[in-house]
Amino acid sequence: MKQETNESENVLSSVRNALRILRSFSMDEPEKGVRELAKSLGLGKSSVSRLMATLACEGFLKKNPETQQYRLGASVLSLATIATSNLELYTEAVPFIKKLVDRIGETAHLGILEGTDVVYLHKVECTHAVRIFTHIGKRSPAHSSGCGKAILAFQNEEVINKVIEKGLQSITQQTITNPDDLRNHLDVIRKQGYAIGMEELFDGIVSIAAPIRDYTRQVIAALNVVGPAQRIKRKDIPYYSKEVIQVANYISENLGY
């Protein structure tokens, strides 16, 4: 019995490490090597090498013969396509987001909270010359982004404390780094129903976000519009906030709220 338990634990550990490897890839780091991954994940080089070879055999990774590094394979894309197409939030939100961008002429994101970060599930880019360097799957600290704050404001104390305990990293000079200031800011967001990010994640970029609720009345995501400060001025925030709140409410209604 003891031997069977140990074998079960080893299998679960291997699966967990394989998933950690897959999750380590991003748009910013599309290719990684065995040695690099072993060091960043705190695993043995031989173990990482075997796991990556196995993932490559199953199509979840693909090895670049020139660099000897790996990137995500077609199997990941296949699973992502299935998951995305069946994700109710994504399905309900996308048509509304496209119409919002067409109407206001600024880029929009759909984001969810994962741990202490906001992750972008979808992005619709505007046609203006100045564009925002974000992408689907990109992670940003929740305390520094409009989407992150719009979600965080409606979470319980445990979630808010987790973000604060991790440390409020300064991304720009405008990022909120004081825990008391962040709590006060979240109170304002709860009262007004939307969040404003004034150059807190990117210099010169303004974000306005509103929460999205599901049928349980819980805030599960946020919708934002982002653009350069020279286009989205403070005097224009009431207009943008009204538009974002309206669309976020439409999405919420379609989710059963």
N, C-alpha and C positions, 0 to 999 in steps of 0.2 A: 504493500500500500504506500509506504514511504517513497519507494522508487518511482511509482506512478505519479505521486504528487510532485516530486522534483522534476520529472520529465514534463509535466503539465506547466510548471512554472517556467521552465526553460523555453518551451514553445511560445508561451505568452510574451516572454521577454524578447524573443527574436522578432515576433510580429510587431511588438511595440517599437523596437529599434528600426525595423524596416519602415514603419510609418513615420518615425522621426526623420529618417533620411529623405523620404518623399516630401515631407513638409518643409524641409530646409531649403528647397529650391524656390526661387522667386523671379519676377521679371528683372529685378536688379542683379540677381545672381543666377542666371539660367544654366550655367555649367559649373560642376564641382568635381574635384578629384577625391580619390580615396583618402589620401593623407590629410587633406584639408578637412574632410568630413569627420574623420576619426578624431582629429584634434578638437573640432568645434563641438562634437557630441560627447566627447569624453569616453570613446569606445576604442577597443583595440583595432589596429589597422587590418589585421587578418580577418576579424569578424566583419568589419565594414566591407572589405573586399568581397567576401563570400555573399553577404547580403545584397550588395549592388549587382553582383554577377547573376544572382537568382532573380532579382527584379528585372534585369535586362533580358533574361531568358523569357520572362513572362510578358515582356513588352512595356513594363512600367518605367523602364529607363532605357536610354540608348547611348551607346559609347561612341564618342567622336574619335575615329582612328588617328587623326592628326594630333590632337591635344591629349589623348588618352583620358579625357574627362567625360563625365556623364551629364546628360540632360534628360528631362522628362520625356517618356515615350508615348506612343499612340494609345496605349491602354488607359493612361490617365485621362487623356482627352475624351475617350469614349465614355468613361465613367462620369466625367465632369458634364458632358453633354446630356446624359441621362438624368443626372441629379438636377442640373439647372432647369431642364425642361419640365421637371416634375415639382420643382420648388414653387409652392403656391405664392409665396411672397414675390419672388422674381416674376412669375407669370402675370400676376395681377398688376405689378408696379410698372413694368417696362412700357406699356402703351401710354400710360399717364406721363411718365418721365419724358418720353419723346415729344409729346404735345407741349409740355412745359418748356422744354428747350427751344422748340420752334416759336413759341409765343414770346419768351423773354430774351432770347438770343444769348444766353449764358450757359455754361457747362453745368451738368447736374450729376450727382452721385446717389446711389442707394447703398447705405452702409449698415452693418450689424456690429454688435459688440461681441468680441471674442477675447476672453480674459480681460486684460487692461487696455486692449487696442481696439480700434474700429477697423473693420475690414470692408473694403468696397466690393459689393456683389455685382454692381453694374455702373456703367458710366456712359453718358451720352454727351458727346463733345459738341460745342458750338462751332460756328464757321468763322468766328472772328480771328484776326491774325494772332492775338495773344492767347495762348492755350495753357492749360494747367497740366503740369507733368505728374499726373497720377495714372493709375491703371487698375483694371479689375484684379482683385486679389491683393492689392497693396495694403499694408498695415500702417496705421498711424496711431500715435499715443492718443487715447481717448480725451485726455484733458486739454489737448492742444487743437482739436479739430471741431468744426461745427457739428458734424454728424455725431461724433463721440460725446460731446457735451449734451446734445439734444436727447441722446439715449440715457446717458449717465444720470441726468437730472431726475429721471423717473425710476431709478433703481433703488433697492434698499440700501441701508447703511453699510451692510457687509460688502457689497460691490464697490461702493464709493470708497470705503476704507482700504480696500484692496488696491485700488488705483493710487491712492495717496501713499500707502505704505511702500509701493514699488518705487516711489520717488517721482516728483513732478519735474521732469526734465525740461530745461529751457531750450526750445527749438529756435525761437526768434526772441528779440527783445520784448515782444508783446505777450509772450506765452505766460500764462498764470502758473507760478511756481510755489506760491504760498498756500498751504492747505486751507487756512481760514478764508482767504480770498476766493479759492475755488468753491468752497461750500456756499459762500454768499452769492457767488455767481450762479451756481446751480439753483439756488432759491429764486433768483430773478427769472431764470429760464422756466421754472415750474409755473410761476405766476403769469408770465407773458405768453407762454406756449410755444416759444421758438428760441433758438440759440444763434448768437452772432459770434463769428470768429474774425476779429479785426487783425489780420496779419500775424496770427498766432502760430500757424503751421508753416506758411510761406510768406516771406517778405513781399509786400505789395499786393497780397491776395486776400480778398474778403469772402467769407463763407456765411451763408444764412441757412439754417437747418430747422426742420420740424419733425417731431416724433411720429412714428407709425405704430398703431396698436392693432392687436388681433382680437379674435372673438372672446378672449379671456380678459380683455381690457388692459392687458400688459403691453408696455412699450417694447417692441421686439426689433425695431429698426429705425432708421431716420433717412429723410430725404434732404439733400442740400442743393443750393445753387452757389456756384463760385465764379469769381471773376476778378479782374484787376481793380485796385482801389480807385483808379482814375475813372472807371466806368460805374462801379457800384459805390456811390458816395453815401455818406451818412443820411443825407436828406432823402435818399431813394430807398432806404431800408424798409420803411412802412409798406411800400409797393411790393418789394421782393418778398418780404415776410408774409404778406397776405397771399401772394401767389403760391408760395411754398406750402403754407399751412393748408390752403384749399386743396392742393393736390395730395398732400399727405393724408388729409381727411378722406378724400375719395378712395385712396388705396386702403385705408383702414376699414372703410365701409365695405369694400369688396372682400376683405378678410373676415368679415362678420362682426366688426366692432359696432 
